[in-house]
């Protein structure tokens, strides 16, 4: 039985970082990946039903008037509040992380040499929770 690939959106205005992240995910797991350099492009493709979105906090490297990560997060959550969004930023500030969580991000990761490993662990956790929810739902239906 063939399992469906996890559909992962990667959204970052740093083209080099975005490509390296895409390569890391493709080398270490079986993902269907879509990459976007702006929040606007990501929003245009939400109908592709991503399972997880990794979203850069700033998103202003290409166009200074571009929608930032927080605005994009809010739009994603208004489109579908169940899409887990992991915020990614070069800022190692607790207030930024807390703000992201208040906007319903699933988690916050600082861009560093360990960012990919953290992202992988978080995505694994997301799907562990989803599996447990399905099993619980199945069990509750039979009671």
C-alpha positions, 0 to 999 in steps of 0.5 A: 500500500502506497502512502501519500506524501506529506505536502509541505509548503516552504515560504522564504524570501531568501532564495539560497536558504529556501533551496537548501531547506527544500534539498534537505527535506527531499533528501531526508523524507518523502515530501511533496514540496512547494516553495514560495518566495512571498506570502502572496504566492503562498496564499494563491496556492492554499487550495493545494491543501498543504499538510504543513507550512514552514513560513519565514517571519519577515518576507520582505527581502524581495519586495519591501511592500510584501506581506510579512510572515505574521500577516501571511500566518493570519491569512492562512489561519483565516483560510484554514485554521487547521493547517499547522504553520511553523514560523522560521526567523533569524530573530532569537527573541522570546517576544517574537516567538510568543507573538507568533504563538498568539497568532496560532503558529504551531511552533517557532524555529530560529534559523541556525545550523540546527533549524532543519533538524528542529523542523523535522522533529516538529513535523514528526510531532504534528503527524503523531498528533494527527494520527492519535486524533484519528485513532481517538475519533475512530475509537469514540465512534465505536463506543 
